Structure formats: C-alpha cells, structure tokens
C-alpha cells in the first residue's frame, strides 16, 4: 500500500497496535504488517517522527529497556492515547462506511 494511503492515519494505526501491548519501534512496524496481512509496511523514517509526536501529545509514554543486550525504547499507550484511539476508530468507521456507500461496496 502506498505511503500516501497511510499518511494521515499512521498515528491512529500506531495507537491501535501499541494498545495491544507496549512495543519498540521495529516491533510496531512488524505488528502493523502482520495485522494488515502484509499490506502496511511503514518506513522507519515515518514511524519514529509519529512515535515522538504521539509521545509529545501525551498519548504515548516510553522507557528504555534492554533485550538480548540491545537497548530499545519501548512505547506504551496512555489513558489519553486510549481515548484518542477510541475517538479515532469511531470517526474512521463512519468515514469508511460513507466512502463504501458512495463507491457501492461493502466495507
């Protein structure tokens, strides 16, 4: 899927995969790929600015952890992030339903 399709929705997608469990950046990319059947492949150059933006907005918090001798920053959704995810998912469902109706397809 093209980056243009993802742009504007990446924050919501990240909140969704990080709401499942805290993850480091690469694990978030892999979760997006897995949940989308391989259709979403987010480049690291887009991922980390989005993670930092969400953290600055108070929707994520992060902490350093060490696994297999490697330091990684692990991101976790805050209560504000959970509220944003719920609101965003509701808005997205309404938008997707409207577009599907116009296109004459089933979402």
Number of C-alpha atoms within 10 A of each C-alpha: 10 10 13 8 10 15 11 10 12 18 20 20 18 23 25 21 20 25 18 11 12 18 20 19 19 16 14 24 19 16 21 22 15 13 11 11 9 12 12 20 17 20 11 12 8 13 18 13 11 16 23 16 14 21 18 11 12 14 23 25 19 18 10 10 12 10 7 5 7 7 11 16 14 21 26 21 27 19 12 13 24 17 13 17 21 15 12 18 15 12 12 14 12 12 12 14 15 13 14 13 12 9 10 9 9 9 11
